Each structure stands twice: as C-alpha cells, then as structure tokens.
Amino acid sequence: MSSSSAASSASAKESLKATLIIFSGIVTGVFVFMLVAIFTNQAKGPLVTDLSKYEANIIWGVGIFCLACLVIARRMLWKGITAAKNSLNPLHDKLTQYRSSLIRYLVLCEVPALLSIILFILTGNFVFQVFAAVLLGFMLAAAPIRSRVVAALELDGSGQGELD
C-alpha cells in the first residue's frame, strides 16, 4: 500500500469516526434531556397547569410539525446521500457530504424532539414524550455505522477497504 493510499484510508476512517462521534453526541443529548424531563416531571409535576383547554390543539400542532420535519429531513438526507454516492469525488469528500447530510437530518429531527420535550415539561402530557421518542428512533435508524455507510454510498471493495 502506498503512503498516499494509506493516508487516504486513515482519513476516511477518521472521517467516519468523526461522523459517529457527532451523531452520538446529538442523540445522547436528546435522550438525556428526555430522561431529565421525566424525572423532573415526576418530582415536581408540570410547570404550567392551566394549558389543559389548549392541550388538544397543541398536541395536533406539534404532531403535524414533527411529521413535517421528519418528512423534510428524510428527503434531504436521501438527496444528500444520493449526491454523495453519484459524485466523482474521492471517498473522504463523499464521507464529508454524507456527514453534512446526516447532520442536517439530525437537526431537523432534533428541533421538534426538543420542542416536544419542553412541552412535556410544561404540560406533563406523555404524548409529547412519545413524539420525542419516535423522532429519536428515526435518528437512531440513521446511525452512521460502517455497513450502513457502505450500502448507502454503494462503495466498492477499495472504498470498503479504506474504511477498515
């Protein structure tokens, strides 16, 4: 193996590792916030008790917002991965495009999840935690594990070898 291909391989591995670290940080943050919200709610109760007359409208509004964000996020992720897969760039650049698309996806899922958790803290209604949990599940389904990245970018043997 030449020194340039060895450097490229290390660079691709490091890029995938960096993507996984960013992913883990975002997902862990949402999960921890969910747990803290549950413990806080169980200890102190909801922060605002007079929202009950608006609660159904809030639930519908947040549900629609979560669904819209999820649909937009999945489309953007798919477009970004397709662009990376079809590009003629080296593997490191493809992984950078993949990371950018994944981060946009995670942010578009994280915002409604955090909103749902905040509304849970305010109202105490566990429906908001369900919204956040569903979004967290979709975030976890996009985890940048090696096999998923290889399949998404349709890497050949040399590309897969660079990730080893």
Secondary structure, DSSP 8 states (H G I E B T S, - for coil): --HHHHHHHHHHHHHHHHHHHHHHHHHHHHHHHHHHHHHHHHHH--S--TTTTTHHHHHHHHHHHHHHHHHHHHHHHHHHHHHHHH--S-HHHHHHHHHHHHHHHHHHHHHHHHHHHHHHHHH--THHHHHHHHHHHHHHHT---HHHHHHHHT--HHHHHHH-
